[in-house]
Structures are given as C-alpha cells and as structure tokens.
Amino acid sequence: MVKLRVLVHRDYIEPVLHRLGELQSIQLTPVENRIDELETELAPERTEQQETWASLQSRVAALISALRIRRLPGRVERKRVQLGVVSALLKEVEGRVAEVEETVQETQAQMAQLQTGTRRLLPRRMLRGKSLQIRLHETARQAGPELLAVSEILEAQRRVEEAKQKMLRTGDTYLFEGWVPEDRLDETLQTVRKASAGYCEILSQHRPEPQPGKGSPVSRPPTLLRYPRFTSVFEIFASLGRAFGLPSYYEIDPTIFFLVSFPIIFGMMYGDIGHGILLLMAAVWLYRLRNRVTLKPGSISSYAVNGSPLLMLCASSSIVFGFLYGEVFGSEEWFRDMTGLPGPLWFSPVQSPITLLRISIYVGIVHITFGLLLGTLNRVLAHDFKGALSGPIVWLWLYASGAYLVVRYGFGVFQVAFDPAIFGVFLVPPIVTMFVLKLLWYGIAGINETTEALLVSFSHSVSYARILALKLVDSSFSLLLLPTSILGLVPFAIGTLALILIFETLLAFLHTLRLHWIEWFSKFYQGTGYPFRPFTIVRDFTALG
C-alpha cells in the first residue's frame, strides 16, 4: 500500500472524485496532518445544496418503490454518462421528478377512490382499476430508466460530498489522503492529473513503516486480500480465518496454509472410502445448487451450499485416508473385497489406536511448530524484534526441545522429563530465558504471558489427540451400522445418512476448525487488520422497490 496526499483545485475536485470513484483504486481517509504553509479548514459537514439533493434522492427512491421499477444491467450506466453531474441539471431533474410524482399520486388517488362506492358499479370499477394499473405500468416503463439513472447520479453525488467532508480545504484547493495498492498507483495518479486538467499537486506518496503498537486504524494501512479467480475455495477458507479477525497489513494471510492443513486433519478424523464418496457426492450436489436457489443468509443451508467446495476437498482427503486406514463404511473386510488389496495401505486405527495417537501428537507438533515460525515471521515483518525474540523465538526453542523429547522417548517422556540431566539441558534454558526477557521488557504482564505459554505448549499438543478420538468414534458407529442381512440395509442406510454424513461430518468439521482457531492461530495470528474499501460512486444493487 502507498499513502497518497494530493492537492486539487476546488473547480476540479468533483471531476477527480467521480473518476476515482469509477476507478475504485483509493481508500480515502480523514486528513490527519495539516500543512503549516497553508491556511486550511475542514470542509463543511452539509450545505444547502446537499440538503436539496438528499430530499430529491428520497423522492426518487419513493417513486422507484411505488412503481416497482427494477434495474436492468447496463441501462443505468449508459444513462448516467448522458445525464452527467446532477448539479448542472438540478432544476431539470426536479421538474421531471415532480411531473412523475404528480402522475403517480393522481393515479393512486383514483385507485383509492375505487375502493369506495356502491357494489352495483363493481364491473365498471374493475375495468377502471385495470386501466389505472396499466397507466402505472406505462409510467414505470417510460420513466423507469431515467429515475434509476437519476437515483444513481444522486447516490454518486452524495458519496462525493461525504468524501469531501474528510478533506481539508483552503480558499481555492482541497487536500485529500488515501491508501492505494502499489500496482494501481500509476493509473491512480494519471487519473487525478487528467481529471484535474493538471490543476493538482502530488504532495507525497510513501510506503508506511511498521510501528509496533503505535498508530491509529486510520494511520495503519488497510489489508487487501486477493485470491485466484479459478476457485472459490480460497474465499471460503479466508472467511473462516476472518471470523477470527482480518490479518493486518504486516501479517501473513493464513488462507493458503489453511487450504492444506484443514482437509488433511479432517481426513484423518473421517477417513473412510465409503463415507468419503457419499460426502463427495453430497458436496457436488450442493455445489450445483449454488446458482439455482436463493438461500437465507446465515442459515445452515446457506453455509452448506456456499461451503460445498470445502466439503469436496475434505471428502477427497477422507477417501485417501480411507485407503490408508483400509476402511469402507468402517469394514476392513469390505475394503479387501471391493479393492482387492490385502489390507490397509498404512495401518488400521481400530487395531492400532496407539499408532494413531502417536501420529496425532506428531501432527500437532508439526502444526504448532509451523505456527510459531509464522509468528516469528509476523513479528519481524512488523519490526517488533523484541516481541519476536521474547515470544515465538524462545517459545519455539522451548517447544522444539519438548518435541524432541517426545519423539525420542515416546510415552516414556514423563518418566525422564523430571530427570535433572534431561530437564536441566533441554527445558530449563529456554524457560529461564523466556522469563528473563519478558520480565525485563514487559514486566509482570510478561511473566503472566510466559506462564500461559508454558501451560498451553503442553495442553495444545495433547489436544490433537482428538484426531484419534473422532476416528475411533466414526469406526465404532460404522461397525454398529453394518448390515448382517437384507433387512439390515434399511437401518444401515438411515444410520449412515443421519449419524455419519450429518452428525459426524459436522463434529469432525468443528473439531478441525477448533484445532486451527485455538491451537494453531494462537501461535501467530493477531487478526487486528481492517479491510481495504476503495472509494466508489457505483452503487451495487440488482433491484429497487
């Protein structure tokens, strides 16, 4: 991001803002620092002309609603270019709006009168009512495009005036600031120069320097997240991350890593060829519904449909782990019969639960270690070198020492952990270093943070044992549902659908999400950013009324 500071002559500020609003490349911010050489003042909050525009905008919106006018893509944009800026056509627009208002009010009054009177004239009233309805439809057809165009122009003008209120002004100029993505800086500057006919001056353009713990949200750069257009999976994983908070400008976006680790951990919990295939079929069906149905935002069905690409990845991972575990609907015998393989490609969790427990802990060690590495990188990018040294770096030292002992001694680590020779060499140095650095730089608060780090280093690693627990639950229920006769196919089908595909899928998803949000995110993710919202004058709507 680049912070842009521009001075524009007052006669050209509106054309500049209109062009920038169409370009959508700058996020305007309130001007914080004044120019000592210039006598500046804040722009007025509201003018008499703005009041007139606001009143006119509400009248136009009421007409659009009364006539039930729907926007047709493309028509409003072409009309907007022809009509131009509303300030030059205010009287003409007001006259046209008043004319349509008179027609609509007169027609509505006549329709209201038809609701009264004697019933002997009912057939005539019905014919008259249809005639009035046709008149309203004809008015909507003739005036609709123009009203929509005027509505959009007024909305654009309102946004321009609101933007001007964030600026400083002198007698002849306006001063504005904003954040611009680096790859759009050149076209933004060219647009400003062209729209102002050269009556502008670029006062400054600088890239922000990290200031750990300092700076207001306005002074910090916004976060602009971009993902490949070929897949919506990135957006789904990004939304899961944003629920924890948006990454700051100096923070690594975890979406790409989420894309790898989430399906793997889910597959380890849910690994079964039969269940994975059924889940994949359900996910494909939900995906095909995305553009065919309208769902209520925030409902379970909307989450299921919008998250169908994520379910596809998780289902595919489950099928892969089903081959590794040697299970088809929980049965190793069905696996051998259907695949022709002598047994699992890796091991059976039911027969070797300790092996899966050990692997689950190893997965947790790798996941948490990677999180601490990301935390170190985030602190360095933010120039928070003290925080990096006393936080994730020392924490990584301690965690790596503990992980080495776990890998070397396995479940016997608890017997040697308190051996002075082991404890004094592997654990005491990082613990003492962490306490000393935190105490020197952060005081008592640092001691509390260190104590918490020591506790969660152990508990978060053990938390990955839920991979074993979820897998054993899945295998146990699957074995209970296996049919022993033709009559058993009915409870098998119902149980697999209700218990496995719905309940256990949701359970595995939530536990996988928890391992990412709690155990992993706490090692590196702050989520203190705010989104890049470019200034725009184009209203995004599909229908009015």
C-alpha positions as CSV (number, residue, x, y, z in Angstrom):
1,M,0.0,0.0,0.0
2,V,1.0,3.6,-0.7
3,K,-0.2,6.6,1.3
4,L,-1.2,9.3,-1.3
5,R,-1.5,13.0,-0.4
6,V,-2.9,15.2,-3.1
7,L,-3.9,18.9,-3.5
8,V,-6.6,19.7,-6.1
9,H,-8.1,23.0,-7.3
10,R,-11.7,23.3,-6.0
11,D,-13.1,23.6,-9.5
12,Y,-11.8,20.1,-10.3
13,I,-12.3,18.2,-7.1
14,E,-15.7,16.8,-8.1
15,P,-14.5,15.5,-11.5
16,V,-11.5,14.0,-9.8
17,L,-13.6,12.2,-7.2
18,H,-16.0,11.0,-9.9
19,R,-13.2,9.5,-11.8
20,L,-11.6,8.0,-8.7
21,G,-15.0,6.6,-7.7
22,E,-15.3,4.8,-11.1
23,L,-11.7,3.6,-10.9
24,Q,-12.1,2.2,-7.3
25,S,-8.4,2.3,-6.5
26,I,-8.1,4.5,-3.4
27,Q,-9.4,4.3,0.1
28,L,-9.9,7.8,1.3
29,T,-9.0,8.6,4.9
30,P,-9.6,11.8,7.0
31,V,-6.7,14.1,6.7
32,E,-4.7,13.9,9.9
33,N,-1.8,16.4,9.4
34,R,-2.3,19.9,8.2
35,I,0.1,21.8,6.0
36,D,1.8,24.6,8.0
37,E,2.4,26.7,4.9
38,L,-1.3,26.8,4.0
39,E,-4.3,28.1,5.9
40,T,-6.7,25.2,5.9
41,E,-10.0,24.3,7.4
42,L,-12.3,21.3,7.5
43,A,-14.9,21.0,4.7
44,P,-18.4,21.9,5.9
45,E,-20.5,18.9,7.0
46,R,-23.6,19.8,5.0
47,T,-24.5,22.5,2.6
48,E,-27.9,23.8,1.5
49,Q,-27.4,22.2,-1.9
50,Q,-26.7,18.9,-0.3
51,E,-30.0,19.1,1.6
52,T,-31.7,19.7,-1.7
53,W,-30.0,16.6,-3.3
54,A,-30.9,14.5,-0.2
55,S,-34.5,15.5,-0.4
56,L,-34.6,14.8,-4.1
57,Q,-32.9,11.4,-3.6
58,S,-35.6,10.3,-1.1
59,R,-38.4,11.4,-3.5
60,V,-36.8,9.5,-6.4
61,A,-36.4,6.4,-4.1
62,A,-40.1,6.7,-3.2
63,L,-41.1,6.8,-6.8
64,I,-39.0,3.8,-7.7
65,S,-40.6,1.8,-4.8
66,A,-44.1,2.9,-5.8
67,L,-43.7,2.0,-9.4
68,R,-41.8,-1.2,-8.6
69,I,-39.0,-0.4,-11.0
70,R,-36.3,-3.0,-11.4
71,R,-32.8,-2.2,-12.6
72,L,-31.7,-3.7,-15.9
73,P,-27.9,-4.3,-16.1
74,G,-26.1,-1.8,-18.2
75,R,-29.0,0.7,-18.8
76,V,-28.4,2.9,-15.8
77,E,-24.7,3.2,-16.6
78,R,-25.3,4.5,-20.1
79,K,-27.9,7.0,-18.9
80,R,-25.6,8.2,-16.2
81,V,-23.0,9.2,-18.7
82,Q,-25.5,11.1,-20.8
83,L,-27.0,13.0,-17.8
84,G,-23.7,14.0,-16.3
85,V,-23.2,15.6,-12.9
86,V,-26.5,16.4,-11.2
87,S,-25.5,19.9,-10.0
88,A,-25.7,21.1,-13.6
89,L,-29.2,19.6,-14.2
90,L,-30.8,20.1,-10.8
91,K,-33.7,22.2,-11.9
92,E,-34.4,19.9,-14.9
93,V,-34.3,16.8,-12.7
94,E,-36.5,18.4,-10.1
95,G,-39.1,19.3,-12.8
96,R,-39.1,15.8,-14.2
97,V,-39.4,14.2,-10.8
98,A,-42.3,16.5,-9.9
99,E,-44.0,15.6,-13.1
100,V,-43.8,11.8,-12.5
101,E,-44.8,12.4,-8.8
102,E,-48.0,14.2,-10.0
103,T,-48.9,11.3,-12.3
104,V,-48.3,8.6,-9.7
105,Q,-50.2,10.5,-6.9
106,E,-53.1,11.2,-9.2
107,T,-53.3,7.6,-10.3
108,Q,-53.0,6.2,-6.8
109,A,-55.7,8.6,-5.6
110,Q,-58.1,7.4,-8.3
111,M,-57.4,3.8,-7.4
112,A,-58.1,4.6,-3.7
113,Q,-61.5,6.1,-4.7
114,L,-62.4,2.9,-6.4
115,Q,-62.3,1.1,-3.1
116,T,-65.4,3.1,-2.0
117,G,-68.8,3.4,-3.6
118,T,-71.7,1.1,-4.3
119,R,-71.4,-2.5,-5.4
120,R,-73.7,-2.0,-8.4
121,L,-70.8,-0.4,-10.3
122,L,-68.4,-3.2,-9.4
123,P,-67.7,-4.4,-13.0
124,R,-67.1,-0.8,-14.1
125,R,-64.7,-0.3,-11.1
126,M,-62.8,-3.4,-12.1
127,L,-62.3,-2.1,-15.6
128,R,-61.3,1.3,-14.3
129,G,-58.9,-0.3,-11.8
130,K,-57.2,-2.3,-14.6
131,S,-56.9,0.9,-16.7
132,L,-55.2,2.7,-13.8
133,Q,-52.8,-0.2,-13.2
134,I,-51.9,-0.1,-16.9
135,R,-51.3,3.6,-16.6
136,L,-48.9,3.0,-13.7
137,H,-47.1,0.2,-15.6
138,E,-46.7,2.6,-18.6
139,T,-45.4,5.3,-16.4
140,A,-42.9,2.9,-14.9
141,R,-41.8,1.8,-18.4
142,Q,-41.3,5.3,-19.6
143,A,-39.8,6.9,-16.6
144,G,-38.1,3.9,-15.0
145,P,-34.7,4.1,-16.8
146,E,-34.5,7.8,-16.2
147,L,-35.4,7.6,-12.5
148,L,-32.9,4.8,-11.9
149,A,-30.2,6.9,-13.7
150,V,-31.1,10.0,-11.5
151,S,-31.1,7.8,-8.4
152,E,-27.6,6.6,-9.2
153,I,-26.3,10.1,-10.0
154,L,-27.7,11.4,-6.7
155,E,-26.1,8.5,-4.9
156,A,-22.8,9.2,-6.5
157,Q,-23.1,12.8,-5.7
158,R,-23.9,12.0,-2.1
159,R,-20.8,9.9,-1.8
160,V,-18.7,12.6,-3.4
161,E,-19.9,15.1,-0.8
162,E,-19.2,12.7,2.0
163,A,-15.7,12.2,0.6
164,K,-15.1,16.0,0.6
165,Q,-16.0,16.1,4.3
166,K,-12.9,14.1,5.0
167,M,-10.7,16.7,3.4
168,L,-9.0,19.9,4.3
169,R,-9.6,23.0,2.1
170,T,-8.1,26.4,1.5
171,G,-9.8,29.2,-0.4
172,D,-9.0,27.5,-3.8
173,T,-8.0,24.0,-3.1
174,Y,-8.9,20.7,-1.5
175,L,-6.4,18.4,0.2
176,F,-7.2,14.6,0.4
177,E,-5.4,11.5,1.5
178,G,-5.8,7.8,0.9
179,W,-4.4,4.4,0.6
180,V,-3.7,3.0,-2.9
181,P,-2.4,-0.5,-3.8
182,E,1.1,-0.3,-5.2
183,D,0.2,-1.9,-8.5
184,R,-2.6,0.7,-9.1
185,L,-0.6,3.8,-8.1
186,D,0.4,4.8,-11.6
187,E,-3.2,4.7,-13.0
188,T,-4.5,6.5,-10.0
189,L,-2.0,9.4,-10.4
190,Q,-2.7,9.6,-14.1
191,T,-6.5,9.7,-13.4
192,V,-6.0,12.5,-10.9
193,R,-3.9,14.6,-13.3
194,K,-6.2,14.0,-16.2
195,A,-9.4,14.7,-14.3
196,S,-8.0,17.9,-12.8
197,A,-6.6,19.1,-16.2
198,G,-3.2,19.4,-14.4
199,Y,-4.5,21.7,-11.6
200,C,-3.2,19.4,-8.9
201,E,-0.1,18.7,-7.0
202,I,1.0,15.3,-5.6
203,L,2.3,16.3,-2.2
204,S,3.6,12.9,-1.1
205,Q,3.4,9.2,-1.8
206,H,5.1,7.0,0.7
207,R,5.0,3.4,1.9
208,P,4.3,3.0,5.6
209,E,6.9,1.9,8.0
210,P,5.9,-0.6,10.7
211,Q,5.4,1.0,14.2
212,P,4.8,-1.9,16.7
213,G,1.9,-1.0,19.0
214,K,1.5,2.5,17.6
215,G,-0.7,4.2,15.1
216,S,-4.5,4.7,14.8
217,P,-6.5,2.5,12.5
218,V,-6.5,5.4,10.1
219,S,-2.7,5.7,10.1
220,R,-2.2,2.0,9.6
221,P,-2.6,0.6,6.0
222,P,-5.7,-1.5,5.3
223,T,-5.5,-5.1,4.3
224,L,-6.2,-6.1,0.6
225,L,-6.6,-9.8,0.2
226,R,-6.5,-11.2,-3.4
227,Y,-7.2,-14.8,-4.4
228,P,-7.2,-16.7,-7.7
229,R,-10.4,-16.4,-9.6
230,F,-10.5,-20.0,-10.7
231,T,-11.6,-21.3,-7.3
232,S,-13.9,-20.1,-4.6
233,V,-12.2,-22.4,-2.0
234,F,-9.8,-19.5,-1.2
235,E,-12.7,-17.3,-0.2
236,I,-14.2,-20.0,2.0
237,F,-11.0,-20.5,3.9
238,A,-10.5,-16.8,4.1
239,S,-13.9,-16.3,5.6
240,L,-13.1,-19.0,8.2
241,G,-9.9,-17.0,9.0
242,R,-11.7,-13.6,9.0
243,A,-14.2,-15.0,11.6
244,F,-11.1,-14.8,13.9
245,G,-10.2,-11.4,12.6
246,L,-8.7,-9.9,9.5
247,P,-4.9,-10.1,9.1
248,S,-3.2,-6.8,9.5
249,Y,-1.1,-5.3,6.6
250,Y,2.1,-6.7,8.2
251,E,0.6,-10.1,8.9
252,I,0.8,-13.3,6.8
253,D,-2.6,-14.4,5.4
254,P,-3.0,-18.0,6.7
255,T,-5.5,-18.9,3.9
256,I,-3.1,-20.9,1.7
257,F,-1.8,-22.9,4.7
258,F,-5.4,-23.4,5.8
259,L,-6.1,-24.9,2.4
260,V,-3.6,-27.6,3.0
261,S,-3.9,-28.5,6.7
262,F,-7.6,-28.3,7.1
263,P,-8.5,-31.2,4.7
264,I,-5.6,-33.3,6.0
265,I,-6.7,-33.2,9.6
266,F,-10.4,-33.6,8.7
267,G,-9.4,-36.6,6.6
268,M,-7.5,-38.2,9.5
269,M,-10.7,-37.9,11.6
270,Y,-13.1,-39.0,9.0
271,G,-11.0,-41.4,6.9
272,D,-13.3,-43.9,5.2
273,I,-13.7,-44.7,1.5
274,G,-17.5,-45.2,1.6
275,H,-18.3,-42.2,3.8
276,G,-15.9,-40.1,1.8
277,I,-17.5,-41.0,-1.5
278,L,-21.0,-40.2,-0.1
279,L,-19.8,-36.9,1.3
280,L,-18.2,-36.0,-2.1
281,M,-21.5,-36.8,-3.9
282,A,-23.4,-34.6,-1.5
283,A,-20.9,-31.8,-1.8
284,V,-21.1,-31.9,-5.6
285,W,-24.9,-31.8,-5.4
286,L,-24.7,-28.8,-3.1
287,Y,-22.3,-27.1,-5.4
288,R,-24.6,-27.5,-8.3
289,L,-27.3,-25.7,-6.2
290,R,-25.3,-22.6,-5.7
291,N,-26.6,-20.6,-8.7
292,R,-30.0,-22.3,-8.7
293,V,-31.5,-21.5,-5.3
294,T,-31.8,-18.4,-3.2
295,L,-30.9,-19.1,0.4
296,K,-31.4,-17.0,3.5
297,P,-28.0,-15.5,4.6
298,G,-26.8,-17.0,7.9
299,S,-28.9,-20.2,7.7
300,I,-27.4,-23.7,7.9
301,S,-28.4,-24.5,4.4
302,S,-26.6,-21.4,3.1
303,Y,-23.4,-22.4,4.9
304,A,-23.6,-25.9,3.5
305,V,-24.2,-24.7,-0.1
306,N,-21.6,-21.9,0.0
307,G,-19.1,-24.3,1.7
308,S,-19.5,-27.1,-0.8
309,P,-16.1,-26.6,-2.4
310,L,-14.5,-27.0,1.1
311,L,-16.6,-30.2,1.6
312,M,-15.3,-31.5,-1.7
313,L,-11.7,-31.1,-0.5
314,C,-12.5,-32.7,2.9
315,A,-14.3,-35.6,1.2
316,S,-11.4,-36.3,-1.2
317,S,-9.0,-36.3,1.8
318,S,-11.3,-38.7,3.6
319,I,-11.2,-41.1,0.6
320,V,-7.4,-41.0,0.6
321,F,-7.2,-41.7,4.3
322,G,-9.8,-44.4,3.8
323,F,-7.3,-46.3,1.6
324,L,-4.5,-45.7,4.1
325,Y,-6.7,-46.9,7.0
326,G,-8.3,-49.8,4.9
327,E,-11.9,-49.0,5.7
328,V,-15.1,-49.0,3.6
329,F,-18.1,-48.0,5.8
330,G,-16.0,-49.0,8.8
331,S,-15.4,-52.5,7.5
332,E,-11.9,-53.9,6.7
333,E,-13.5,-56.9,5.1
334,W,-15.5,-54.7,2.7
335,F,-12.3,-52.9,1.9
336,R,-10.5,-56.1,0.9
337,D,-13.4,-57.3,-1.2
338,M,-14.0,-54.1,-3.0
339,T,-10.4,-53.0,-3.6
340,G,-8.7,-56.4,-3.9
341,L,-6.0,-55.2,-1.6
342,P,-4.8,-57.5,1.2
343,G,-5.2,-54.8,3.8
344,P,-4.8,-51.1,4.6
345,L,-2.0,-49.2,2.8
346,W,-0.8,-47.8,6.1
347,F,-2.4,-49.2,9.3
348,S,-5.8,-49.8,10.9
349,P,-6.8,-47.2,13.6
350,V,-9.1,-49.8,15.2
351,Q,-6.4,-52.4,15.6
352,S,-3.6,-49.9,16.3
353,P,-5.1,-46.9,18.2
354,I,-1.7,-46.2,19.9
355,T,-0.1,-45.7,16.5
356,L,-2.8,-43.2,15.5
357,L,-2.4,-41.4,18.9
358,R,1.3,-41.1,18.3
359,I,0.8,-39.8,14.8
360,S,-1.9,-37.3,16.0
361,I,0.6,-35.9,18.5
362,Y,3.2,-35.6,15.8
363,V,0.8,-33.8,13.6
364,G,0.1,-31.4,16.4
365,I,3.9,-30.8,16.9
366,V,4.4,-30.0,13.2
367,H,1.3,-27.8,13.1
368,I,2.2,-25.8,16.2
369,T,5.8,-25.5,15.2
370,F,4.8,-24.1,11.9
371,G,2.5,-21.7,13.7
372,L,5.4,-20.5,15.8
373,L,7.6,-20.0,12.7
374,L,4.8,-17.9,11.2
375,G,4.5,-15.9,14.4
376,T,8.2,-15.2,14.3
377,L,8.0,-14.0,10.7
378,N,4.9,-11.8,11.5
379,R,6.8,-10.1,14.3
380,V,9.8,-9.5,12.1
381,L,7.7,-8.1,9.3
382,A,6.1,-5.7,11.8
383,H,9.6,-4.7,13.1
384,D,8.7,-6.0,16.5
385,F,12.1,-7.5,17.2
386,K,11.7,-7.6,21.0
387,G,8.4,-9.3,20.7
388,A,9.8,-11.8,18.2
389,L,12.8,-12.7,20.4
390,S,11.0,-12.9,23.8
391,G,7.9,-14.5,22.2
392,P,7.8,-17.0,19.3
393,I,11.6,-17.5,19.0
394,V,12.1,-18.5,22.7
395,W,8.8,-20.3,22.6
396,L,9.9,-22.2,19.5
397,W,13.2,-23.1,21.3
398,L,11.2,-24.5,24.3
399,Y,8.7,-26.3,22.1
400,A,11.3,-27.9,19.9
401,S,13.2,-29.2,23.0
402,G,10.0,-30.7,24.3
403,A,9.1,-32.1,20.9
404,Y,12.5,-33.8,20.6
405,L,12.0,-35.5,24.0
406,V,8.5,-36.7,22.9
407,V,9.8,-38.1,19.6
408,R,12.8,-39.7,21.3
409,Y,11.2,-41.2,24.4
410,G,7.6,-41.5,23.3
411,F,5.1,-42.1,26.1
412,G,8.1,-42.6,28.4
413,V,8.8,-38.9,28.2
414,F,7.0,-38.3,31.6
415,Q,9.5,-40.6,33.3
416,V,12.6,-38.7,32.0
417,A,11.1,-35.2,31.9
418,F,11.9,-34.5,35.6
419,D,15.4,-36.1,35.4
420,P,17.8,-33.2,36.3
421,A,20.1,-34.1,33.5
422,I,17.3,-34.0,30.9
423,F,15.3,-31.2,32.4
424,G,18.4,-29.0,33.0
425,V,19.7,-29.4,29.5
426,F,16.6,-29.2,27.3
427,L,13.9,-27.3,29.3
428,V,15.5,-25.0,31.9
429,P,17.5,-22.7,29.5
430,P,14.5,-21.7,27.3
431,I,12.2,-21.3,30.3
432,V,14.6,-19.1,32.1
433,T,15.4,-17.1,29.0
434,M,11.7,-16.5,28.3
435,F,11.0,-15.4,31.9
436,V,14.0,-13.0,32.0
437,L,13.3,-11.4,28.6
438,K,9.6,-11.0,29.4
439,L,10.3,-9.5,32.8
440,L,12.9,-7.1,31.5
441,W,10.8,-5.8,28.6
442,Y,7.2,-6.2,29.7
443,G,7.2,-6.5,33.5
444,I,4.6,-8.5,35.4
445,A,2.4,-8.8,32.3
446,G,5.3,-10.6,30.5
447,I,5.6,-13.1,33.4
448,N,1.9,-13.9,33.1
449,E,2.2,-14.4,29.3
450,T,5.2,-16.7,29.8
451,T,3.3,-18.8,32.3
452,E,0.4,-19.1,29.9
453,A,2.8,-20.1,27.1
454,L,4.3,-22.9,29.3
455,L,0.8,-24.3,30.0
456,V,-0.6,-24.2,26.5
457,S,2.6,-25.7,25.0
458,F,1.6,-29.0,26.6
459,S,-2.2,-28.8,26.5
460,H,-2.4,-27.7,22.9
461,S,-0.2,-30.6,21.7
462,V,-2.3,-33.1,23.7
463,S,-5.4,-31.5,22.1
464,Y,-4.5,-33.1,18.8
465,A,-5.4,-36.5,20.3
466,R,-8.9,-35.6,19.4
467,I,-8.0,-36.9,15.9
468,L,-7.8,-40.4,17.4
469,A,-11.0,-39.9,19.4
470,L,-13.0,-38.8,16.4
471,K,-11.7,-41.6,14.2
472,L,-12.5,-44.3,16.8
473,V,-16.0,-42.9,17.2
474,D,-16.5,-42.9,13.5
475,S,-15.2,-46.5,13.1
476,S,-17.3,-47.7,16.1
477,F,-20.6,-46.3,14.9
478,S,-19.8,-47.6,11.4
479,L,-19.3,-51.1,12.6
480,L,-22.5,-51.0,14.6
481,L,-24.4,-50.0,11.5
482,L,-23.0,-52.7,9.2
483,P,-25.9,-54.9,7.9
484,T,-25.8,-58.6,8.6
485,S,-28.8,-59.4,6.4
486,I,-31.0,-57.8,3.8
487,L,-33.3,-56.4,6.5
488,G,-30.3,-54.6,8.0
489,L,-29.8,-52.4,4.8
490,V,-32.6,-50.1,5.9
491,P,-31.1,-49.1,9.3
492,F,-27.7,-49.1,7.6
493,A,-28.8,-46.5,5.1
494,I,-30.7,-44.4,7.6
495,G,-27.9,-44.5,10.2
496,T,-25.2,-43.7,7.7
497,L,-27.2,-40.7,6.4
498,A,-28.3,-39.3,9.7
499,L,-25.4,-40.3,12.0
500,I,-22.3,-40.3,9.8
501,L,-23.0,-37.9,6.9
502,I,-24.7,-35.3,9.1
503,F,-23.7,-35.6,12.7
504,E,-20.2,-36.9,12.4
505,T,-19.3,-34.7,9.4
506,L,-20.4,-31.7,11.5
507,L,-18.5,-33.0,14.5
508,A,-15.3,-33.6,12.6
509,F,-15.6,-30.2,10.9
510,L,-16.0,-28.3,14.2
511,H,-13.1,-30.1,15.9
512,T,-10.8,-29.5,12.9
513,L,-11.8,-25.8,13.0
514,R,-11.1,-25.7,16.7
515,L,-7.6,-27.1,16.2
516,H,-6.9,-24.3,13.7
517,W,-8.6,-21.4,15.6
518,I,-7.4,-22.3,19.1
519,E,-4.3,-24.4,19.0
520,W,-2.8,-23.0,15.7
521,F,-4.0,-19.4,15.4
522,S,-2.9,-18.5,19.0
523,K,0.8,-19.1,17.9
524,F,0.9,-16.4,15.2
525,Y,-2.4,-14.8,14.3
526,Q,-3.5,-11.4,15.7
527,G,-6.3,-10.5,13.3
528,T,-6.1,-6.8,14.0
529,G,-6.4,-5.6,10.4
530,Y,-9.2,-3.7,8.7
531,P,-10.3,-4.3,5.1
532,F,-9.4,-2.1,2.1
533,R,-12.6,-0.5,1.0
534,P,-12.0,1.7,-2.1
535,F,-14.0,4.9,-2.7
536,T,-16.7,4.2,-5.2
537,I,-19.6,6.1,-6.7
538,V,-21.1,3.0,-8.3
539,R,-24.0,1.5,-6.3
540,D,-24.1,-2.3,-6.2
541,F,-27.8,-3.3,-6.4
542,T,-29.9,-5.6,-8.6
543,A,-33.3,-4.3,-7.8
544,L,-35.1,-1.5,-6.2
545,G,-38.6,-1.4,-4.7
